Amino acid sequence: MGSLEVRLIETSTISASLADEWQALVSANVASGFMQSLPWAEFKRRQGFISLHLGIFKDDTLIGGSMLYTPEQNNGGGILAAPEGPVLPWDDLELARESLGLIIDFAKIQAKSLGVSVLRIEPRLPPPPAKILREFGRAPLDLVPNETLVIDIDRSPESILAAMRPKGRYNIGIAKRSLVETRIEPSNQFSSQSLSETVGQFYAVLCEAGKRDGFDVEPLKFFEQLASVLVPAGLAKFLFTEHEGDLLSAMLLITFGNRATYIYGGVSNKKRNLMGGYALQWAAIQAARANGCKSYDLYGFTTFCAPDHRYGRFSQFKSRFGGDAVKTIGAQDYFFLDHVTDTFIQIVKEISPLNQI
């Protein structure tokens, strides 16, 4: 098989060639995504997370690895998470098994100093979990939706439209006939001030939609930090629809590798009859195609559109654009049992009546 080893890669001093290798490896891995990319790791660090970048090398060639994230402060029961990771050669299960073992061993060594007791991984693999994950158990919470709706955009616009539900095509037509305009920001030339203004416009629409539709919105600083990292790296753009000076809808579109992801967005209360939200999605699909993407991920979906489901209220809207429902195994937890025991003992000591004397 050749010699395998795990190395901690210092992102601050990573060479340009190794950075390119990692980005190419992640973007080509169908079970991974932008949350394992270098720009996303930088974004998490600006949020105050510790980011560990592990590389798996075979005979000195990078073949896999993982970005692992955890808050800076943990109480011993923290989680070391790999959303959309680890990045492994899943088509070679024996090689993937050995690589995963190296990542687990490294994480075990770091667990106590980081104050974590769980390694949570979340590769975009179809169910059921592979046998090499038998030491993992289903996590109580997913970091990335384990069911989503994916549109094949590696075809002509006419074919994409034809595959939509009639209501989707009809509403896109209403927006077109109403002369709803689309704007993509930032352009190739942008300043920190113009980017800040763009984020502000996006955030205003998102908050308006959140208040109306009852979903929580991250603080403005979250989007400012995200934009300041992902936009210069070429991974993110903001899209808007407008009509006669009125802002109708806005979204954040992420493109990485062959996949585009609609991750945040909303529709304002203005002129909703002009179907700005449908024009927005159609513009995003076309922008993704122009960026070389082959799939468009609507990020979070439930097949039955149940109103009590986290994504229930949005799933009917998303389903009108066609696509296929895709399920993954979801988040999987590996417990560092020795550290769990130590943490439990410490908690017991702290609440023991003897300690109250």
Protein Blocks (a to p, Z undefined) as FASTA:
>chain_A
ZZaddddddfklgcfklmmmmmmmmmmmmkbcfklpmklmmmmmmnopacddddddeehi
afbdcdddddfbdghiaccddehiacddfklmklmmmmmmmmmmmmmmmmmmnopabdcd
dddbdddddfklmmpccdfbdfbdcbdcdddfbbcfklmmmmpcfklmmmmmmmmmnopa
cdddddfbdcfklmmmmmmmmmmmmmmmmmmnopacddfklmmmmmmmmmmnopaccddd
deehiafbdcddddehjbccdfbdcddfehklnommmmmmmmmmmmmmmnopabdceeha
afklpakbmklmmmmmmmmngpjddddebjaddddfklmmmmmmmmmmmmpmklmZZ
